[in-house]
Amino acid sequence: MFKSLIFLLSAGSFLLPANAAEQTSVFTRDNIKSISVVAPEWEGFTNADGSGLYWEVLKAVYEPVQVKVKTAIVPWNRAMKMVTKYRVYNAIVGENKNTEEELLFPDYAIDVEYLSVLSKASRNLPWDGTASLAGKKVGWIKDYDVIAKEDQTFELVQYRTTAQGLELLDAGKIDYMIDEWDEIAEAVSASGQDMTRYVMNEMPNGKDVYIAFANTPLSQMLIDIYNERIPVLYREKKLLNLYEKWEADIPLSVKDRANKAL
């Protein structure tokens, strides 16, 4: 699925972009009064009204330590650029650690992203995990690195956009297409097609996704708070309650690390 949230740090009685704040003063935790969090609107995760799993986890982390969380909706690509290039915001949620972007990560993931496998319903192709890809033409976006080269038992076809991949699938030039569920759904909708034309399956191994912060000293303080608070929320069952409320599972990596931290 998924891509991802962003943080704007406000200190004292006025609000400054992250880079300006670093240039004007040295911050301590006591200076951090609010965080503005921005992401694309993902239903059940980052709802426009401020509800959703990701928003509510962040509020549970920061607001008990008097750091107010403010939410906003911004398209992913623009949000990422504002974090990594312009540093207007402090962090983005929904990124994984193998990104090429210059970002800092906390110890704890916020979710696990499972890529989807799309095929044409009319082909009636089998799906028994990645073994079903053997001998087929499989497409994914260039540089995705979904399956390591040494483990590829299929012919790989790469393209630049999900829409291009869908065109190849419809034309019979690839057998399976691997991408994030929401990207596939958006491309199908934009093409004027209906999802009933396709069969959607899930890749067996998910990837942890994180809140990813701009590479700044201010971000490190926010990361420290996050790393300290998640084990507390896990121990108090508050984290479990949030994930159950939104019908999601706490990432196994979070459970393992939090248990060790207790």
N, C-alpha and C positions, 0 to 999 in steps of 0.2 A: 504494500500500500504505500505504501505510504511514502511523504516528504515533510514532515515535518513541523517554530515559535520564536518569538524574539523579545529580548529584554532591553528596556530603556531605563537607565538608572537615574533616579532623582535624589539629590542630596540637599539637606538644609531646606530652606524655604523656597528654592527656585529649581527649575529643571534645566539640565544641560545635556547636550549630546555627549556620548561617552568620551570622544576624543577631546572635546573642550573641557570636560570635567577633569581629565587627567592633566591637562596643561595648566589648570588654574589652582589646583589644590591637592593635598594628599588626603585620601579618605581613610577612615576607619569604619568599622561596622556601625558605630553609632551614627555616622553620617548617612547611612543608607536608609531612606524613608519609604521609597516605593520602587517598584519594578513594573515597567510597561511591557506586556507580553503580546506578541503578534504572530499570527499564523494564517495560512489559508483556512477557510471554513471546512472542517471535516465533521460531518454529523456524528454526534456522540462523543467526539473528542475535543473539538474546539468550536462549539456552537457560538453563533453571533451574540447570544444573550449572556455570554460569560459562563454558561454551564458546559459540561462535558468533562471527560476523564482527565485530559491533560491540564485544562484550566484548573480543575479542582484539586489535582495533585499539587500543582504549583502553589495554590492558595494555602493548602494544608502545610506545605513546607515553609513558606515565608511569612504568612500573616500572623501566626502565633509569636513570631519574634519581631513583631511591629514593622514588617516590611510589606506595604500594601501592593497587591498585584492588580495591575490595570490591563485589561485585555483589548485587543484590536484584531481586525481581519485584514490581511494583506496577501496578495499573490506570492507564491513561493519564490520565484526567481528574483523578484524585486526585493523581497525581504532578505534573502541571502546576500545580495549585493550590498544592502544597507548595513549588514553586520560585518561582512568581510572586507569590503572596499571602503565604504564611507564611515563605518563604525558609529552610525547614528544610534543603533540599538546594541544591546549587549549579548544577546543569545538568540538562537533559533532552535525550536524543538522539532524532532523528526529526522535528524541526520544520523548516519551510522559512521563508525570510526574509520572506515576505509575511504572516506572522502578525500579529495585533493584540496579542499578548501583549508585555509589556515584558521583552525578552530581549536578550542580547548574543551575537554570533555570531563564531566564528573565521573565518579566511580560507578554510579548506578544508572542503568538504563531506565527509560520510562515505559517502553513497550517493546514488542517483538513484531517485526514486519515480515509477513509471508508473501512472497511473490506469487503471482497467479500465472497459470499456463492456459492459453487460449487455443482452441482448435475449432474447425468448422463442424457443425453438427452433422452436415451431410456426409462428411468423411467417415464418421463413426469410428474414430481412432481410439484405441484402448488407452487407459491411463492406470499404470501400476507403479507410480513414482517415476524417478528419473530413468529407470531401466527402459521405460517406454519410448525414450528419446533416441535409443540406439538405432542407427541406420537411417534416421530421418533428417530433414532439413529444419533446423531450429533457429529462430530469430530472436534477438534482443538488441537493445540500444547499444551503440558503440561504447566500449569501455565499461560496460556494466560488470563484466567478470562474474557472471552468475555461477558458472561452473568452471573450475580450474582447467586450463588447457589440457593438462595431462589426463584429465578424467572425461574429456569430451569424446563420446563414441558416436558422434553425429556430425553432420556438416553444418557449420555455424554461418549464419547470414546476419550481418550487422547493419544497422540503419541509424539515422539521426533522431527520428521522432517516432512516437507511438503510432501516430497516424500513418506514417510510411510503412511501419510494420503491419498494420491492419490491411493496408492495400496489398502487400505481398501475400498475406494470408488469404485474402479474398480471391487473389489471382492464382492461387495454388502454387506460388513460388516458394512458400515455406509450409511445413506441416504443423508446427507448433510455434507459438509466440509467447515469450516470457516477459512479464512486466508487472508493475504495481496495479492492483485491482482498480483503484480510482482513476489511474491514467487510461487503462483499457476502457472503462465505462465511459469516460469523457470522450475518447476517440470514437467509440461506437456511436454515441449519441450525435456527435458532430458530423459523422458520415451519413446520418439519416437511416442507419440500419437499426435492427432490433436485436437485443441480446439472445433472443430465441434462435437466431441463426448460428449461435456458437455454443460450445461447451467450455465451461470454466472449471479448472481444477487448481489445486494448491500445491506449490512446491513443498517438499517435506521439511526442509530445514530453514527456519526463520533467522533473521538478523536482528540483533538488538539495535534499537534506535534510542537516541539520547537528546537531552537538551545540550546544544553545542554553543559554546560561548566564543565571542571575539577574543583574540589574543591580547588581552590587556590586564593590568594589575587589578582593575576594578572587577573584572570578570572573575578573577581568582577568588576574591572575597565572596562573591555570589556562589561560586562552586563549593567553597568551604562550608557555607551554610547548608547547601543542598546535601553534601556528603554527611554532615552531622545530623541533619533532620530525618533523612530517609530511614535509618535504622531505628530511630525513636518511633516514628509512625508505624513501622513494621512491628515493633515490639508491642505497641499499644493497640494493634489490630485496626488502626484507623486506615492504614494503606489497604488492607484487605477489604474493608468495608467500601472504600471508594471503587476498587476494581470490581467487586461484586455488584455494586450499584449500576455500573455501566457494562455489566456482563462481559468483563474482560478478565484476563489472568495476569497476575503479577509475573514478570519475567523470571525464569528460573535462576538466572544469574543474579538477580536482585535478592531472591530468597537465600541463595548460598552465601553471598557476601554479607548480607544483613545478619544472618545467623552467626557468622564468624565475628561480627562487630559487637554482638551482644555480650 
